[in-house]
């Protein structure tokens, strides 16, 4: 795991992760204080939930994907990939170790956000409180299932096509999966189109993993069948993206 330690130390040394950690820790408490939520104390906790999970998504999409792409490009350009390959570390193993190092920074941000949601926005109703832990756990699992393969894809694309391409493509896929699919669905409800329906059908429906509104309105936990179906769906996307990432990943940028 020498490459993992090297990548982890490089990200740690750059200290940009500290900005995201600060934002995830502070903004959920600061933003509600400067919003209209202060006019009604009952709105402070829902506003804190929106701020906490919104900050996590923004930090991951901007810093997480950028860092993954940066590491992928640097790894291929610097000759580190070639060096590790000469020592017997396969390209697949190199991709896994870089991905794991990046995930070691993104994962804790998700757990911090879940902890803030658990302990700083806990419902007073005992019935709602009993479901709060499970719902936050479900959200965290789905979030990591969505983000994990995207980080690997950013690393792989950047190692082959450069950091800008790796970041832009994965960011576009994520935004499309979160918001674009919903707009496409609205269009299809107004006018049927078999081609667009096929595009919608095979699109990554990341919006299913965003349970912020469910937390905000305290709608309770996802039913077990629905949760496991969603987890299986995102696991399938994970497998596809990991396969694509392995095919795209290079230890050296093409000349």
N, C-alpha and C positions, 0 to 999 in steps of 0.2 A: 504493500500500500504506500510505496514511496511517492508515487504521483499524487495520490490523494492528499498526503501530508504537505507536499509542495504546493498544490493548488490551494489548499485550505490556508496555508501560511501566507500565500500571496494575497488572497482576498482579505484576510485578517489584517495584513500590513497596510493595505490601501485605505482602510478605515471608512470607506464609503458606506459600509453596512451599518455603521453607527448612526448615520442620519436616518436610515429606515427604522432602526430600533428606537431611536428617540421619537420619531413621528408616531410609531405604533403605540408607544408607551404614553405619550403626552397628549397628542391630538384628540383622542377620545374623551379626555377630560377638559381640554381647553376649548374645543370648538363649540360644545353645547353652551358654554358660558357666554359666548359672544353671539349666540343665535336667539331666535324668538322663543326657544324652549324654556328660557329662564322665566318667562311670564307665567308659565304653568309648571309647577314642580313635577307634575305627573309625566310631563313630556321629556324631562331631562334624561331618564334612563333609555327610552327609545332613541333619542338623539345620540346618546353615547354608543348605542349598538350600531347605528348607521355610520358614525364617525370611525368606530373601531374597524369594522369589516371593510368599509370603503377605503380606509387608509391601507389596510393589508392588501387589497386588490391592486391599488395604485402602486404601492411599493413593489409588489411582485412583478407587475407588468412592466414597469419602467426599470427599476434597479435589477430585479432578478433576471429577467430576460436579457437585459443589456450585459450584465455580468457574465451570464452563461455564454453569450455570443463573443464577448471579449476574450474569455478564457479559451474558447474554441479556436478563434483566429490566432491568438498569441501562441497557443500550443503548436499549431501547424507552422506558423511563420518562424518561430524561434529555433526550431530544430530539436526541441525537447521531445516531440513525438517520435522523430527518427531515432533519437538516442535511446528512448525506452524500448523501441521496437528491436533495436540491436541487442538489448539485454534480455530479450525473450518475452517482453510484455506485449501481448497482442493488441491490435487496434480496438477490439471490443472491450478488452479490460481497461484500456486507457480511457475510452469513452465513459465507462462505468465509474471509474475513480474520479474523473473530473466532475461528472454529474453528481456524484455523492457529496463531493466537497461543496458544490454550490447549494445543494439541497440542505446541507447542514447549517446554512445561514437562513434559507427561506423557511424551512420547517419550524424553527423556534419562533419566528414571527407569527406563524399561524397559531402555535400553542399559546403565545402571549396574548394574542387577540381573543382566543377562546377563554383564557383565564379572566381577562377584563370583562368579557361578556358574562361569565359565570359569577364573578364576585362583585362587580361594580354595576351590574344591571339586572340583578336577580329579582324576579317577580315576588311580590309579597304574598300572593295567594299560594298556600301550600300545595294545591293541586297543580298549579302551573310550575311551581318550583321543582316538583318531583320529575317533570318532563324536561326541565331546562338543561340538565346535565346531558341527557341523551341527545337532545336536539343540537347542542353545541358540539358534541362528539361526532354526530352525523355530518355536520357542516364541515368540521375540520378534516374528516376522512375524505369527503367528496372534493374539497378544495385541493388537497394534496394529490388526489387521483387525477385532477385536471392539470395542475401545475407541473407535476413531476415529468410527464412525457414532453411537455412543451419546453422545459429546460434542456432536456436531452436533444430535442430537435434543434433548438437554437445553437447548441454547441456543435452539432454535426453540420448544420448548414453553414455556420461561420467557418468551420475548418475547411470547407470546400469552396465556398463562394465569397468569404469575407465577413467581417463582423456586422457591417451595415445590413447586408442581405439576411444574415441569420437573425438579427434583432427585428428588422422590419417585417419579415415574413411571419415569424412566430407571433409578433404583436398583432398583426393583421388577422391571423387565424383566430387568436383569442378574442379580439374585439368582435369579429364576425360571429363567433360562436356564442358570445354573451349577448350581443345586441342585434347584429345583422340578421340572424336566423329568425328572431321575433318579428322584424319588419317584413321579412320575406313571407312569413306565415300570415301576417295581416294582409299582404297583397294577394295571396292565394285565396283568402277568404272572400275577397272582393271579386276576383276573376280567376277562374281555373286555368292553369297552364301546365300541361304534363311535363314539360322540360324543367320549369322552375320547381315543380313538385318533386321531380327526381333530384334536383340540386338540394332542395330542402331536406329530403329524406336521408341523403348521405352526408349532410352537414353535421359538424360536431355541435350538439345542443348543450353548450356549456351553461346556458341559463338555468338548466335544471339543478346545477350544483350551487347556484347562488341562493342561499336560504336566508338572506338578510331580511327580506320582507316577512318571511315566516317568523323570524325572531322579533321583528319590529311589532307585528300585530299579535304576537303570542298565540300562534295558531296550533301550537303543540308539535309533538314529534312527527316525523314522517312514519307512516305505517311500515312495518317491517318488510312486507312484500315490495312496496314501492322503493324503499331504501336499497334493498339488496338488488333489485332490478337496475336501479341507477348505478350502483357500485359495479355491477357486472358490465353494464354498458360502457362506463368510463374505463373499466379494466380492459375491455376490448379495444377501445381507442388507444389506451396505453400500449398494448401489445403491437398495434399497427404502427404507432409513432416510433416505438423502440426499434422495430424492424427497419423502418425508413431511415431512422437515425444511424443505425449500424451500417446501412448501405451507403449513406452519404458521408459518414465520418472518414476523414483522412488525417494521417499523421504528418502530412506535408502538403502545403498549398501547391496547386499546379503552377508551373512556371508560365 
